[in-house]
Amino acid sequence: MKKRSLLSVREEELMNYLWRYDEALTSNEMAKQPELQGWNRATLLKTVQSLTDAGYLEVAGLEKSVKAYARKLAPSLTKEEYYSSMLMKRGISSDSLADITAALIGASRKKKKQKNDEVIAKLEDIIARLRTENIGDE
């Protein structure tokens, strides 16, 4: 099924957990996770099914559970892929990268020097990767 353009609040909460956890889980395993224990089981199962139907979760294996098999599910895209697609759907392209980076740096002033050094290092890595890709395209 085609991915919807925007996750609901509950779906986004579950996806953020799965992106952080970074391992395929059955819905039973999800229900046992401390961060998800406040969820009603029916709500969790409905959210998992909704994300699976929409293509945000994919089957990444099976696990035997007593006499039946349970699907192990994992995100079908990374957090960065999801959020970049949301930005692109709203008209923000890679041309805006520098402005967005500057806005994010300005919005988070904690340990400014260290944070700026980390951002600069990541941007330099991206620039180096882009230069390598451009050389290969010529």
N, C-alpha and C positions, 0 to 999 in steps of 0.2 A: 504494500500500500504506500501511497505517496506521503512524505513527511509534511505535516502541517507547518505553517509559517511561524507559529509561536507556541511554546509549551505553556500549559497552565501552571499556576503557582505550585501545586502539588507535584505535577510531573517534573517541573524544574528542580524542586527540592530532592526528589528521588534520583534524578539524573546527576545532580551535583554530588550526591552521596556515592553513586556508582562510579563516577569519574574519579573521585578521591580514593575509593576503595581499590579500584583498578584490578578487579578479579571477577570472573563470571560467578554468579550466584543463582541458586534456585529461589523461588519466592519464599519458601520456608526458611532458607538461610537469611534472606533479607529481613524477614519478620523477627529474627532473633538478634539482629544487630542493635546495639545500644542506641544509636542515633535514630533508629526507626521504630523503637519499641512503643512510642507514644501513638503510633498509627493504629487505627482499627484494622483488623485483618482483612475485612471486606474492602476497605478503601485501598489498602496496599495491593490486593489482588486486582482490583478494578484499574488502578493506576498502571500496574505492570502490564495488564492486558491492553490498555489504551496505548501505552508506549510501544508495545510489540506490534500492534495493528498498524500504528502510524510509521513503523520502520525505524524508530529510535533505538529499540533493543533488538538484538538478534540472538538466535540460539547458538551457543558456543560450546555445546556438549550436553551430555545426559548423565544423570547420577541416579543410581538405584536407590530407591527409598522404599523399604520394606518389600512389597511385592510389585511395585510399579516403578516406572522411571520418571524422573522429574527433569524438566529442561533447565539447563544452566544458561542464564541470560547475561549478556554484556552489551554495553553501548555500541551502536553501529557507527558512531562518529565520535571524535574527540570534542572536548569542551570548547577548544579553540575553533574547531570547524563549525560547531553549532553557532557560537556567538559571531563569528565572522560572517556566516551566511545571513544572520539576522541583520547585521550592519549593512551588508550589501543590499538586502531587500529594502532597506530604508534609505538607499541612495548614498551610502558612505562607502567609498572605494579605497583602494590602496593609495590613491593620490592623497588621501586625508591622513595617512599614517603618521606623518610628522606632527600634524596639528593635534591628533588624538593623543599621541605619546606626550606631547607637551602639556596637554590638559590633564592627563592622568598623573603626571609628575607633579603638577601644580596642586592637584587635589589631595595628594598624599605627601605631607611634609615630614613624616616621621623619619628620623635619621636621614635627613636630606642628602648628605654627602654619600653615604653608603648606598642609598637607593639610587641616586643618580649614577654612581659608578656601575651598579648592576644593570641599569637600563642602557647605559652607553655600551657596555660589553655585549649585551644581547643585540642591540641595534648594529653594532659592528659585525657580529656574527651573521646577521641577516644580510647586511650589505655585502659581505664576503661571499655568501651563498648566491646572492643575486648576480654578483659579478662573474662567479664561476659558471652559472647557468647561461648568462649572456655570452660568454666566451664560447661555450659549447653550441650555442644557437647560430653562431656566425658561420 
